[in-house]
Structure formats: structure tokens, C-alpha cells
């Protein structure tokens, strides 16, 4: 590969790694909905992470109030990062 392609690929892989951690934080925040300061963090992360999560929510319905779509979303993100050669998350 040439240098420009490697730069774009590694930059995209790094971005997806950061996005992975944003997803994890967003998912963990849903476990503590009553803590007041978390609403500020969640209101920041929701517009960033929900469009991606909504893709998977559209074809994986909530099962008894439990949303399993983040599991598939994270798995797909890890596969894409692996294909880009960005290493494991």
C-alpha cells in the first residue's frame, strides 16, 4: 500500500476505535438513568451514537424491554476495524 492509503486506513481505524469506546460509555450510562450528572454526558453522546445504534434497532426488536442491538453494533464495528487492519479493540 502507498503511504496515503495507509494513512487513511489507520485514521479510519483509530476513529472507529474511539467510536467503540463512545458506544460503550453510552451503553453503560443506560444502566444508571437516575444519576443526574449522567444526563449531561448522555445528552452529548446520544446524537453521536444513536444514529449508528438505530440501524441495528430497526431490525432487532427489544426483547422484553432489553435492547440487544448494541451487541450486534459493537460486533460489526469490531469486524470493520479488524478488516481495516486496525488491530483489536
C-alpha positions in Angstrom: 0.0 0.0 0.0 1.1 3.5 -0.5 1.5 6.0 2.3 -1.7 7.9 1.6 -3.8 4.8 1.7 -2.2 3.6 4.9 -2.8 7.0 6.5 -6.5 7.0 5.6 -6.9 3.4 6.7 -5.1 3.9 10.0 -7.0 7.2 10.7 -10.4 5.5 10.0 -9.4 2.5 12.2 -8.4 5.0 15.0 -11.7 6.9 14.6 -13.7 3.6 14.9 -11.7 2.6 18.0 -12.7 5.9 19.6 -16.3 5.4 18.5 -16.2 2.0 20.1 -15.4 3.5 23.4 -18.1 6.2 23.0 -20.6 3.4 22.3 -19.5 1.5 25.5 -19.9 4.6 27.6 -23.3 5.3 26.1 -24.5 1.8 26.8 -23.2 1.8 30.3 -25.0 5.1 31.0 -28.3 3.5 30.2 -27.8 1.3 33.3 -27.9 4.3 35.6 -30.8 6.5 34.4 -31.4 8.2 37.7 -27.9 9.7 38.3 -28.3 13.4 37.5 -24.9 14.3 36.1 -25.0 11.4 33.7 -27.8 13.2 31.8 -25.4 15.8 30.5 -23.0 13.1 29.3 -25.8 11.1 27.8 -27.2 14.2 26.0 -23.8 14.7 24.4 -23.3 11.1 23.4 -26.9 10.3 22.2 -26.7 12.3 18.9 -23.3 10.8 18.2 -24.1 7.1 18.9 -27.9 6.8 18.3 -27.8 7.0 14.5 -25.5 4.0 14.4 -27.4 2.1 17.0 -30.7 2.9 15.3 -29.6 1.0 12.2 -29.5 -2.2 14.3 -32.6 -1.3 16.4 -34.6 -1.2 13.1 -34.3 -4.9 12.6 -33.7 -6.2 16.1 -36.7 -5.5 18.2 -36.4 -5.0 22.0 -37.0 -8.3 23.8 -38.9 -7.7 27.0 -37.5 -4.2 27.3 -34.0 -5.4 26.8 -32.2 -3.9 23.8 -29.8 -6.4 22.2 -28.9 -4.2 19.2 -25.8 -2.7 20.8 -24.2 -6.2 20.9 -24.5 -6.6 17.2 -23.5 -3.0 16.6 -20.3 -3.5 18.6 -19.6 -6.8 16.8 -20.0 -5.2 13.4 -17.7 -2.3 14.4 -15.0 -4.7 15.6 -15.2 -6.7 12.4 -14.8 -3.5 10.3 -11.8 -2.3 12.5 -10.3 -5.8 12.0 -10.7 -5.6 8.3 -9.0 -2.2 8.2 -6.1 -3.7 10.0 -6.5 -1.5 13.0 -5.9 -4.3 15.5 -8.3 -5.4 18.1 -10.3 -3.0 20.2 
